[in-house]
């Protein structure tokens, strides 16, 4: 369960004027580590306004309180594959999106942009073993 978090840094830069035709969102989990009884997730969320108009970057940390077994499983999967378990990933991605979109909204207005999208709650499922995962694009 996500118990808190904090923004470490945030920046917005407008490179040029022009009509915004789209927005891409990239969430990167940089680190996952144990901090006493909590899991600490360090992340970077980048919003890129298409056509090279602007970029917003939000860096932060999330804290999750999990029971010993779940904490151990999440850490093992991360150390082995750099992947989060599906249920934990849903919580983390939703929290990152919420924190980054709200911070990004303030930054966007400061450089004359529309607010970044607040993506709906994340849903993560295992890919079927007999099928290749679909490629995003």
C-alpha positions as a printed Julia matrix, in Angstrom:
137×3 Matrix{Float64}:
  0.0     0.0     0.0
  1.39    3.4    -1.01
  1.74    5.44    2.18
  3.33    8.62    0.88
  5.78   10.23   -1.4
  7.57   13.41   -2.28
  8.65   15.34   -5.33
 12.44   15.69   -5.5
 12.61   18.0    -8.51
 10.37   19.37  -11.23
 11.09   21.37  -14.37
  9.27   22.68  -17.41
 10.83   24.04  -20.56
  9.1    25.47  -23.58
 11.31   25.19  -26.64
  9.1    26.95  -29.18
  5.62   28.25  -29.89
  3.19   26.3   -32.0
  0.13   24.11  -31.98
  0.39   21.08  -29.73
 -0.64   17.96  -31.63
 -0.08   15.38  -28.93
  1.57   14.45  -25.68
  3.66   11.44  -24.73
  4.1    10.27  -21.15
  7.07    8.2   -20.01
  7.35    6.81  -16.47
 10.72    5.38  -15.47
 11.29    3.48  -12.22
 14.93    4.25  -11.42
 15.35    2.41   -8.14
 13.47    0.15   -5.77
 14.96   -0.36   -2.35
 14.01   -1.34    1.15
 13.93    1.47    3.71
 13.25   -0.07    7.14
  9.72   -1.54    6.74
  8.94    0.46    3.61
  9.74    0.0    -0.02
 11.1     3.17   -1.6
 10.52    3.71   -5.32
 12.51    6.42   -7.09
 11.0     7.57  -10.39
 11.14   10.06  -13.24
  8.04   11.02  -15.21
  8.5    12.91  -18.46
  5.75   14.63  -20.45
  6.8    15.52  -24.01
  4.58   17.83  -26.02
  4.7    16.68  -29.67
  6.45   18.6   -32.41
  9.23   19.46  -29.93
  7.14   22.2   -28.29
  7.94   21.53  -24.64
  8.94   19.04  -21.97
  8.02   18.63  -18.31
 10.09   16.39  -16.03
  9.05   15.37  -12.51
 11.33   13.29  -10.27
 10.19   11.83   -6.99
  9.98    9.04   -4.46
  7.1     6.87   -3.29
  6.9     4.88   -0.09
  4.94    1.65    0.27
  4.26   -0.3     3.43
  3.98   -4.0     2.63
  3.97   -7.17    4.7
  7.25   -9.09    4.88
  6.33  -11.74    2.26
  5.07   -9.28   -0.34
  8.02   -6.94    0.25
 10.43   -9.85   -0.24
  8.68  -10.96   -3.47
  8.64   -7.43   -4.93
 12.34   -6.92   -4.13
 13.34  -10.33   -5.55
 11.52   -9.68   -8.83
 13.08   -6.23   -9.09
 16.62   -7.48   -8.42
 16.21  -10.39  -10.83
 14.37   -8.78  -13.78
 13.98   -5.06  -13.02
 10.22   -5.69  -13.09
  7.56   -4.98  -10.51
  4.92   -7.55   -9.62
  1.66   -6.75  -11.44
 -0.36   -5.74   -8.39
  2.44   -3.56   -7.0
  3.08   -2.01  -10.44
 -0.57   -0.9   -10.64
 -0.3     0.94   -7.33
  3.05    2.51   -8.19
  2.11    3.67  -11.7
 -1.17    5.16  -10.48
  0.61    7.06   -7.69
  3.35    8.3   -10.04
  0.75    9.47  -12.53
 -1.25   11.31   -9.9
  1.77   13.08   -8.35
  3.35   13.91  -11.71
  0.16   15.12  -13.41
 -0.77   17.42  -10.53
  2.75   18.86  -10.32
  2.95   18.98  -14.12
 -0.27   20.99  -14.29
  1.26   23.82  -12.25
  4.44   23.72  -14.33
  2.51   23.66  -17.62
  0.63   26.83  -16.78
  3.87   28.57  -15.81
  5.2    28.16  -19.37
  1.88   28.68  -21.17
  0.92   25.06  -21.91
 -2.18   22.99  -21.4
 -2.07   20.59  -18.47
 -0.61   17.11  -19.03
 -3.1    14.26  -19.12
 -4.13   12.52  -15.95
 -4.1     8.93  -17.18
 -6.76    6.6   -15.68
 -5.82    4.08  -13.02
 -3.17    1.68  -14.31
 -4.12   -1.96  -14.95
 -1.3    -4.47  -15.35
 -1.84   -8.06  -16.47
  0.51  -10.91  -17.25
  0.94  -11.6   -20.97
 -0.4   -15.01  -22.06
  2.48  -17.49  -22.11
  1.54  -18.9   -25.53
  1.43  -15.47  -27.2
  4.08  -12.88  -27.81
  3.41   -9.58  -26.04
  2.02   -6.87  -28.28
  4.31   -4.07  -29.3
  3.31   -0.56  -28.38
  3.51    1.89  -31.18
